[in-house]
Amino acid sequence: MRFPINCNDSLSVWHMTANPITGSVRVRWFSNPTVQYKHTASRRAILSLLWYSKGSKGQWVNCHCLQRHQTVTL
C-alpha cells in the first residue's frame, strides 16, 4: 500500500509515494518528472514523514534514502 506524500510546497520533488511496510519510496524530481526513482528507507523514517510532513521533501530523500536506487522511465 503506497501513501502519496503532499509535495505542493516542495521546489525539488515533483511527486512522492511511500510504503512503510516494504520500506520503498518512489520519487519524481522537478528536474526530470518523467523518470521515477525507487529508493529504500527505514520504516521509522517513512512513518515519521507520513506523520510530520512539514519539512523539506528533498532533504528528507537525501538524508533517509539509501544511495542505491532503481530508475524507471515513464
The first five atom37 places (N, CA, C, CB, O) and aatype in JSON, in Angstrom:
{
  "aatype": [12, 1, 13, 14, 9, 2, 4, 2, 3, 15, 10, 15, 19, 17, 8, 12, 16, 0, 2, 14, 9, 16, 7, 15, 19, 1, 19, 1, 17, 13, 15, 2, 14, 16, 19, 5, 18, 11, 8, 16, 0, 15, 1, 1, 0, 9, 10, 15, 10, 10, 17, 18, 15, 11, 7, 15, 11, 7, 5, 17, 19, 2, 4, 8, 4, 10, 5, 1, 8, 5, 16, 19, 16, 10],
  "atom_mask": [
    [1, 1, 1, 1, 1],
    [1, 1, 1, 1, 1],
    [1, 1, 1, 1, 1],
    [1, 1, 1, 1, 1],
    [1, 1, 1, 1, 1],
    [1, 1, 1, 1, 1],
    [1, 1, 1, 1, 1],
    [1, 1, 1, 1, 1],
    [1, 1, 1, 1, 1],
    [1, 1, 1, 1, 1],
    [1, 1, 1, 1, 1],
    [1, 1, 1, 1, 1],
    [1, 1, 1, 1, 1],
    [1, 1, 1, 1, 1],
    [1, 1, 1, 1, 1],
    [1, 1, 1, 1, 1],
    [1, 1, 1, 1, 1],
    [1, 1, 1, 1, 1],
    [1, 1, 1, 1, 1],
    [1, 1, 1, 1, 1],
    [1, 1, 1, 1, 1],
    [1, 1, 1, 1, 1],
    [1, 1, 1, 0, 1],
    [1, 1, 1, 1, 1],
    [1, 1, 1, 1, 1],
    [1, 1, 1, 1, 1],
    [1, 1, 1, 1, 1],
    [1, 1, 1, 1, 1],
    [1, 1, 1, 1, 1],
    [1, 1, 1, 1, 1],
    [1, 1, 1, 1, 1],
    [1, 1, 1, 1, 1],
    [1, 1, 1, 1, 1],
    [1, 1, 1, 1, 1],
    [1, 1, 1, 1, 1],
    [1, 1, 1, 1, 1],
    [1, 1, 1, 1, 1],
    [1, 1, 1, 1, 1],
    [1, 1, 1, 1, 1],
    [1, 1, 1, 1, 1],
    [1, 1, 1, 1, 1],
    [1, 1, 1, 1, 1],
    [1, 1, 1, 1, 1],
    [1, 1, 1, 1, 1],
    [1, 1, 1, 1, 1],
    [1, 1, 1, 1, 1],
    [1, 1, 1, 1, 1],
    [1, 1, 1, 1, 1],
    [1, 1, 1, 1, 1],
    [1, 1, 1, 1, 1],
    [1, 1, 1, 1, 1],
    [1, 1, 1, 1, 1],
    [1, 1, 1, 1, 1],
    [1, 1, 1, 1, 1],
    [1, 1, 1, 0, 1],
    [1, 1, 1, 1, 1],
    [1, 1, 1, 1, 1],
    [1, 1, 1, 0, 1],
    [1, 1, 1, 1, 1],
    [1, 1, 1, 1, 1],
    [1, 1, 1, 1, 1],
    [1, 1, 1, 1, 1],
    [1, 1, 1, 1, 1],
    [1, 1, 1, 1, 1],
    [1, 1, 1, 1, 1],
    [1, 1, 1, 1, 1],
    [1, 1, 1, 1, 1],
    [1, 1, 1, 1, 1],
    [1, 1, 1, 1, 1],
    [1, 1, 1, 1, 1],
    [1, 1, 1, 1, 1],
    [1, 1, 1, 1, 1],
    [1, 1, 1, 1, 1],
    [1, 1, 1, 1, 1]
  ],
  "atom_positions": [
    [[0.84, -1.17, 0.0], [0.0, 0.0, 0.0], [0.9, 1.24, 0.0], [-0.96, -0.01, 1.22], [1.69, 1.45, 0.92]],
    [[0.76, 2.03, -1.03], [1.56, 3.25, -1.15], [0.73, 4.45, -0.7], [2.07, 3.45, -2.6], [-0.45, 4.58, -1.03]],
    [[1.38, 5.33, 0.05], [0.75, 6.55, 0.51], [1.34, 7.73, -0.24], [0.92, 6.73, 2.04], [2.56, 7.89, -0.26]],
    [[0.51, 8.56, -0.86], [1.05, 9.75, -1.53], [1.47, 10.79, -0.49], [0.0, 10.36, -2.5], [0.79, 10.99, 0.52]],
    [[2.58, 11.43, -0.75], [3.1, 12.48, 0.12], [2.8, 13.82, -0.53], [4.64, 12.31, 0.37], [3.06, 14.01, -1.72]],
    [[2.26, 14.74, 0.24], [1.94, 16.06, -0.28], [3.23, 16.84, -0.57], [1.04, 16.84, 0.73], [4.0, 17.15, 0.33]],
    [[3.45, 17.13, -1.85], [4.66, 17.84, -2.27], [4.35, 19.21, -2.88], [5.44, 17.0, -3.28], [5.14, 19.73, -3.66]],
    [[3.21, 19.78, -2.53], [2.84, 21.08, -3.1], [3.79, 22.19, -2.71], [1.44, 21.44, -2.67], [3.99, 23.13, -3.48]],
    [[4.39, 22.11, -1.54], [5.29, 23.16, -1.08], [6.75, 22.89, -1.42], [5.15, 23.34, 0.4], [7.62, 23.7, -1.09]],
    [[7.03, 21.78, -2.08], [8.41, 21.42, -2.41], [8.84, 22.04, -3.73], [8.57, 19.9, -2.47], [8.06, 22.08, -4.69]],
    [[10.06, 22.52, -3.78], [10.62, 23.08, -5.01], [11.47, 22.08, -5.78], [11.43, 24.3, -4.7], [11.89, 22.36, -6.9]],
    [[11.74, 20.92, -5.18], [12.6, 19.94, -5.85], [11.89, 18.62, -6.15], [13.8, 19.66, -5.0], [12.23, 17.96, -7.13]],
    [[10.92, 18.23, -5.34], [10.24, 16.95, -5.53], [8.91, 17.19, -6.25], [10.0, 16.24, -4.16], [8.08, 17.96, -5.79]],
    [[8.73, 16.52, -7.38], [7.51, 16.64, -8.18], [6.4, 15.8, -7.57], [7.77, 16.22, -9.64], [5.28, 16.29, -7.37]],
    [[6.71, 14.51, -7.27], [5.72, 13.57, -6.74], [6.44, 12.53, -5.91], [4.88, 12.9, -7.88], [7.54, 12.1, -6.27]],
    [[5.83, 12.12, -4.8], [6.46, 11.11, -3.96], [5.4, 10.22, -3.34], [7.32, 11.77, -2.87], [4.38, 10.7, -2.86]],
    [[5.65, 8.91, -3.36], [4.81, 7.94, -2.66], [5.7, 7.08, -1.79], [3.99, 7.06, -3.66], [6.87, 6.85, -2.12]],
    [[5.15, 6.62, -0.67], [5.93, 5.82, 0.27], [5.12, 4.63, 0.75], [6.38, 6.68, 1.47], [3.9, 4.72, 0.9]],
    [[5.79, 3.52, 0.97], [5.19, 2.32, 1.5], [5.93, 1.95, 2.79], [5.23, 1.15, 0.47], [7.05, 1.45, 2.72]],
    [[5.32, 2.2, 3.96], [6.03, 1.92, 5.21], [6.17, 0.43, 5.51], [5.32, 2.58, 6.35], [6.99, 0.07, 6.35]],
    [[5.41, -0.42, 4.86], [5.5, -1.85, 5.13], [6.75, -2.44, 4.46], [4.23, -2.58, 4.63], [7.49, -3.2, 5.09]],
    [[6.97, -2.09, 3.2], [8.13, -2.62, 2.48], [9.36, -1.72, 2.57], [7.77, -2.84, 1.03], [10.46, -2.16, 2.26]],
    [[9.19, -0.48, 2.98], [10.31, 0.45, 3.07], [10.71, 1.05, 1.75], [0.0, 0.0, 0.0], [11.85, 1.47, 1.58]],
    [[9.78, 1.11, 0.79], [10.11, 1.66, -0.53], [9.53, 3.06, -0.68], [9.6, 0.74, -1.65], [8.44, 3.37, -0.2]],
    [[10.29, 3.9, -1.37], [9.88, 5.28, -1.65], [10.1, 5.52, -3.13], [10.69, 6.32, -0.78], [11.16, 5.22, -3.66]],
    [[9.08, 6.06, -3.8], [9.2, 6.4, -5.22], [9.14, 7.91, -5.34], [8.08, 5.73, -6.07], [8.24, 8.56, -4.82]],
    [[10.12, 8.47, -6.05], [10.28, 9.93, -6.14], [10.4, 10.34, -7.6], [11.53, 10.4, -5.34], [11.09, 9.7, -8.38]],
    [[9.71, 11.42, -7.94], [9.91, 12.11, -9.22], [10.37, 13.51, -8.9], [8.59, 12.12, -10.1], [9.74, 14.22, -8.11]],
    [[11.48, 13.91, -9.51], [12.07, 15.23, -9.25], [11.58, 16.23, -10.3], [13.61, 15.16, -9.26], [11.2, 15.84, -11.4]],
    [[11.59, 17.51, -9.95], [11.21, 18.57, -10.89], [12.18, 18.63, -12.07], [11.18, 19.92, -10.17], [11.77, 19.0, -13.17]],
    [[13.43, 18.27, -11.86], [14.4, 18.37, -12.94], [14.08, 17.41, -14.09], [15.8, 18.08, -12.41], [14.41, 17.7, -15.24]],
    [[13.44, 16.26, -13.78], [13.06, 15.31, -14.82], [11.86, 14.51, -14.31], [14.26, 14.36, -15.18], [12.03, 13.4, -13.8]],
    [[10.63, 15.03, -14.45], [9.46, 14.35, -13.88], [9.05, 13.08, -14.62], [8.31, 15.29, -13.85], [8.17, 12.36, -14.13]],
    [[9.65, 12.78, -15.78], [9.29, 11.56, -16.49], [10.05, 10.34, -15.97], [9.54, 11.73, -17.96], [9.73, 9.21, -16.34]],
    [[11.05, 10.56, -15.12], [11.83, 9.46, -14.55], [11.44, 9.31, -13.09], [13.37, 9.72, -14.7], [11.42, 10.28, -12.33]],
    [[11.14, 8.07, -12.71], [10.75, 7.78, -11.33], [11.87, 6.96, -10.68], [9.39, 7.02, -11.27], [12.29, 5.94, -11.22]],
    [[12.33, 7.41, -9.52], [13.39, 6.73, -8.8], [12.79, 5.95, -7.65], [14.45, 7.74, -8.29], [11.96, 6.47, -6.91]],
    [[13.21, 4.71, -7.51], [12.75, 3.87, -6.42], [13.86, 3.73, -5.4], [12.29, 2.48, -6.94], [14.92, 3.16, -5.69]],
    [[13.63, 4.25, -4.2], [14.61, 4.22, -3.12], [14.11, 3.3, -2.02], [14.86, 5.65, -2.56], [12.94, 2.91, -2.0]],
    [[15.0, 2.95, -1.12], [14.62, 2.25, 0.09], [14.99, 3.1, 1.29], [15.29, 0.86, 0.18], [16.02, 3.78, 1.29]],
    [[14.15, 3.07, 2.29], [14.38, 3.83, 3.52], [13.87, 3.0, 4.68], [13.67, 5.23, 3.47], [13.16, 2.01, 4.49]],
    [[14.23, 3.39, 5.88], [13.77, 2.66, 7.05], [12.28, 2.92, 7.28], [14.58, 3.06, 8.3], [11.75, 3.97, 6.92]],
    [[11.63, 1.96, 7.88], [10.2, 2.1, 8.17], [9.95, 3.25, 9.13], [9.64, 0.81, 8.76], [8.95, 3.96, 9.01]],
    [[10.84, 3.43, 10.07], [10.71, 4.52, 11.04], [10.77, 5.89, 10.35], [11.8, 4.42, 12.11], [10.0, 6.79, 10.69]],
    [[11.67, 6.03, 9.4], [11.79, 7.3, 8.68], [10.56, 7.57, 7.82], [13.05, 7.31, 7.8], [10.1, 8.71, 7.73]],
    [[10.01, 6.53, 7.2], [8.81, 6.71, 6.37], [7.61, 7.08, 7.23], [8.51, 5.44, 5.57], [6.84, 7.97, 6.87]],
    [[7.45, 6.41, 8.38], [6.33, 6.76, 9.27], [6.48, 8.17, 9.81], [6.24, 5.76, 10.42], [5.49, 8.88, 9.97]],
    [[7.71, 8.57, 10.1], [7.95, 9.94, 10.55], [7.57, 10.95, 9.46], [9.42, 10.12, 10.94], [7.0, 12.0, 9.76]],
    [[7.87, 10.63, 8.22], [7.5, 11.51, 7.11], [5.98, 11.59, 6.95], [8.14, 11.01, 5.8], [5.44, 12.66, 6.69]],
    [[5.3, 10.45, 7.1], [3.84, 10.45, 6.96], [3.16, 11.23, 8.08], [3.33, 9.02, 6.95], [2.16, 11.91, 7.83]],
    [[3.69, 11.13, 9.31], [3.07, 11.83, 10.42], [3.43, 13.3, 10.48], [3.45, 11.17, 11.71], [2.58, 14.14, 10.78]],
    [[4.67, 13.62, 10.18], [5.13, 15.0, 10.24], [5.75, 15.34, 8.9], [6.16, 15.23, 11.41], [6.95, 15.15, 8.69]],
    [[4.94, 15.85, 7.98], [5.42, 16.08, 6.62], [5.62, 17.57, 6.31], [4.43, 15.49, 5.63], [5.49, 17.97, 5.16]],
    [[5.94, 18.37, 7.31], [6.13, 19.8, 7.07], [7.55, 20.16, 6.69], [5.73, 20.57, 8.29], [7.8, 21.31, 6.31]],
    [[8.47, 19.23, 6.77], [9.85, 19.52, 6.44], [10.1, 19.48, 4.94], [0.0, 0.0, 0.0], [9.18, 19.25, 4.15]],
    [[11.34, 19.69, 4.55], [11.73, 19.67, 3.16], [11.74, 18.23, 2.64], [13.12, 20.32, 2.97], [12.37, 17.36, 3.23]],
    [[11.05, 18.0, 1.54], [10.98, 16.65, 0.96], [12.3, 16.25, 0.32], [9.85, 16.58, -0.07], [12.72, 15.1, 0.43]],
    [[12.95, 17.19, -0.34], [14.24, 16.9, -0.96], [15.3, 16.54, 0.07], [0.0, 0.0, 0.0], [16.08, 15.61, -0.13]],
    [[15.34, 17.27, 1.18], [16.29, 16.95, 2.24], [15.98, 15.61, 2.88], [16.29, 18.05, 3.3], [16.89, 14.87, 3.25]],
    [[14.68, 15.29, 3.0], [14.31, 14.0, 3.57], [14.83, 12.86, 2.7], [12.77, 13.9, 3.73], [15.39, 11.89, 3.2]],
    [[14.64, 12.98, 1.38], [15.13, 11.94, 0.47], [16.65, 11.84, 0.55], [14.69, 12.24, -0.98], [17.19, 10.73, 0.58]],
    [[17.34, 12.96, 0.59], [18.81, 12.94, 0.65], [19.31, 12.33, 1.96], [19.35, 14.35, 0.51], [20.34, 11.65, 1.96]],
    [[18.61, 12.55, 3.05], [19.08, 12.07, 4.36], [18.69, 10.63, 4.65], [18.54, 12.94, 5.44], [19.47, 9.89, 5.25]],
    [[17.49, 10.2, 4.25], [16.97, 8.91, 4.7], [16.97, 7.8, 3.66], [15.59, 9.1, 5.17], [16.85, 6.63, 4.02]],
    [[17.11, 8.12, 2.42], [17.1, 7.07, 1.4], [18.52, 6.59, 1.14], [16.46, 7.58, 0.1], [19.48, 7.35, 1.26]],
    [[18.62, 5.36, 0.79], [19.94, 4.77, 0.54], [20.48, 5.25, -0.79], [19.86, 3.24, 0.56], [19.74, 5.77, -1.62]],
    [[21.78, 5.08, -0.98], [22.42, 5.53, -2.21], [22.03, 4.68, -3.4], [23.92, 5.52, -2.05], [22.03, 5.16, -4.53]],
    [[21.69, 3.4, -3.16], [21.26, 2.54, -4.26], [19.82, 2.86, -4.61], [21.41, 1.04, -3.9], [18.98, 3.0, -3.72]],
    [[19.54, 2.99, -5.87], [18.16, 3.22, -6.3], [17.98, 2.62, -7.69], [17.81, 4.74, -6.3], [18.95, 2.36, -8.41]],
    [[16.73, 2.42, -8.05], [16.39, 1.92, -9.37], [15.72, 3.04, -10.13], [15.49, 0.67, -9.3], [14.94, 3.8, -9.55]],
    [[16.0, 3.14, -11.41], [15.42, 4.17, -12.25], [14.37, 3.54, -13.17], [16.51, 4.9, -13.07], [14.64, 2.55, -13.84]],
    [[13.2, 4.13, -13.18], [12.11, 3.67, -14.05], [11.69, 4.84, -14.91], [10.88, 3.1, -13.23], [11.2, 5.85, -14.39]],
    [[11.87, 4.73, -16.23], [11.46, 5.8, -17.14], [10.01, 5.59, -17.52], [12.37, 5.84, -18.4], [9.62, 4.51, -17.96]],
    [[9.21, 6.63, -17.35], [7.79, 6.53, -17.66], [7.49, 6.93, -19.07], [6.99, 7.38, -16.72], [6.33, 6.9, -19.49]]
  ]
}
